[in-house]
Amino acid sequence: MFRLDTLTRLVHAHLAEVRRRARSDAGYTTETIVVTALLAILGMTVVGIIVAKVTAKASGIDLGG
């Protein structure tokens, strides 16, 4: 699993690439924005699924109370 600092570096690198491409080709910016938005939505969905599974697993633990 990615560590947070690795993920942060990847996001910064992606944003730098987006900025570089935005300066060189205006038509490419729209595609990049759409792809970035889709990746963000996918990431939030995955995090939501993981949180739901972990919460369900934690709720199922019997502490004998």
Number of C-alpha atoms within 10 A of each C-alpha: 3 7 7 9 9 10 11 12 11 12 12 12 12 14 14 12 12 16 13 12 15 15 10 10 9 10 10 13 17 11 11 18 12 11 12 15 12 12 12 12 12 12 12 12 12 12 12 12 12 12 12 12 12 12 11 11 10 10 10 9 8 7 6 4 3
